[in-house]
Amino acid sequence: MIEAARDYAGLLAYLERVAPYRFGYRGRETHDCVRFGLGGVLAQGLPRPRGLPSWSSQRQAEALLVTRGGLIAAVDSIYTRIPASLAQRGDLVAVEGPDQPGLGLVEGERLVFPTRPSGLVRAPLSVAVAAWSVTWPKP
């Protein structure tokens, strides 16, 4: 299997464009952590995972995650997990949230993820509790 090429300029443009978005489940200028992470994957020119369901509320999103065993198990079913120390720019990462994990993206030596109410937050890669290569999707 050949690793897919990434469009890092597309990723950086995406991060700049969504920086003012607030955390939310509906609306044009909102994103939850999964939509944020998926947007970053697509901005790199990588394909949308097959069979990804849609949601329009926190209740729907939480119900979908429960049926998939939680956020980390859901991402495990789509992408190949890697050690966080090996994550590259544009890979997905999970961070501990106040009540459940959240999804973010690697941005160089730091990671970036959406929070409520602060918007995008950057943190050292060392806070990641899991990471996935977005160029090695599962078949």
HUTAQUI-V349743 format. One record per residue. N is the residue number from 0. RES is the residue in three letters. PSI is psi in degrees with one decimal (999 if undefined). OMEGA is omega as a letter, one per 30 degrees, with the letter a starting at -180 (NA if undefined). NEAR is the number of other C-alpha atoms within 8 Angstrom. Layout:
n: <N N>
res: <RES RES>
psi: <PSI PSI>
omega: <OMEGA OMEGA>
near: <NEAR NEAR>
//
This chain:
n: <0 1 2 3 4 5 6 7 8 9 10 11 12 13 14 15 16 17 18 19 20 21 22 23 24 25 26 27 28 29 30 31 32 33 34 35 36 37 38 39 40 41 42 43 44 45 46 47 48 49 50 51 52 53 54 55 56 57 58 59 60 61 62 63 64 65 66 67 68 69 70 71 72 73 74 75 76 77 78 79 80 81 82 83 84 85 86 87 88 89 90 91 92 93 94 95 96 97 98 99 100 101 102 103 104 105 106 107 108 109 110 111 112 113 114 115 116 117 118 119 120 121 122 123 124 125 126 127 128 129 130 131 132 133 134 135 136 137 138>
res: <MET ILE GLU ALA ALA ARG ASP TYR ALA GLY LEU LEU ALA TYR LEU GLU ARG VAL ALA PRO TYR ARG PHE GLY TYR ARG GLY ARG GLU THR HIS ASP CYS VAL ARG PHE GLY LEU GLY GLY VAL LEU ALA GLN GLY LEU PRO ARG PRO ARG GLY LEU PRO SER TRP SER SER GLN ARG GLN ALA GLU ALA LEU LEU VAL THR ARG GLY GLY LEU ILE ALA ALA VAL ASP SER ILE TYR THR ARG ILE PRO ALA SER LEU ALA GLN ARG GLY ASP LEU VAL ALA VAL GLU GLY PRO ASP GLN PRO GLY LEU GLY LEU VAL GLU GLY GLU ARG LEU VAL PHE PRO THR ARG PRO SER GLY LEU VAL ARG ALA PRO LEU SER VAL ALA VAL ALA ALA TRP SER VAL THR TRP PRO LYS PRO>
psi: <132.7 132.5 135.4 145.7 147.1 146.7 89.8 -32.8 -38.7 -39.8 -47.0 -39.2 -40.2 -47.9 -38.1 -41.7 -39.8 -2.0 -40.1 -5.6 148.9 161.7 130.5 171.5 -5.7 158.6 153.4 -35.5 48.0 161.1 146.1 177.9 -33.7 -44.9 -38.3 -49.9 -44.6 -41.6 -38.8 -37.7 -48.4 -34.9 -22.8 2.3 14.9 154.9 152.8 133.7 139.8 143.4 13.3 120.7 169.1 161.7 156.7 12.8 162.4 -40.0 -45.4 -43.7 -45.4 -39.0 -41.6 -41.9 -36.4 -43.0 -18.2 9.7 13.6 171.2 -49.1 -43.4 -37.2 -43.7 -35.9 -32.0 -12.4 -44.5 161.6 123.3 141.3 161.1 137.7 -31.9 -17.7 -0.1 140.3 167.0 128.8 -11.6 159.0 146.7 152.8 141.3 151.9 131.7 177.8 -34.9 -13.7 163.3 156.2 160.7 138.5 -173.2 148.5 131.6 79.0 -125.6 -1.2 167.9 159.3 137.2 152.4 142.1 164.0 125.4 8.0 -14.4 -145.4 134.4 142.2 144.2 162.2 148.6 -23.5 -16.0 -7.5 135.5 -12.7 158.3 152.9 138.7 123.6 -7.0 -1.4 65.7 154.8 145.3 999>
omega: <l l a l a l a l l l a l l a l a a a a a l l l a l a a a l l l a a l l a l l l l a l l a a a l l l l a a l a l l l a l a a l l a l a a l a a a l l l l a a a l l l l a a l a a l l l l l l l l l a l l l l a l a l l a a a l a a a l l g a a a l l a l l a l l l l l a l a l l l l a NA>
near: <2 3 6 7 6 8 9 9 7 10 13 8 8 11 9 7 7 8 8 7 9 12 12 8 11 8 6 4 8 11 14 10 12 9 8 13 12 9 9 13 15 10 11 13 9 12 6 7 7 4 4 5 4 4 7 8 8 7 6 9 10 8 8 8 11 8 7 9 9 9 10 10 9 11 9 10 7 9 12 11 9 10 9 13 6 6 13 9 10 13 13 14 15 13 12 10 7 5 4 6 11 12 13 15 14 16 10 7 8 10 14 12 13 15 10 7 6 8 12 9 9 8 8 8 11 6 8 11 9 12 14 16 14 12 9 9 10 7 2>
//
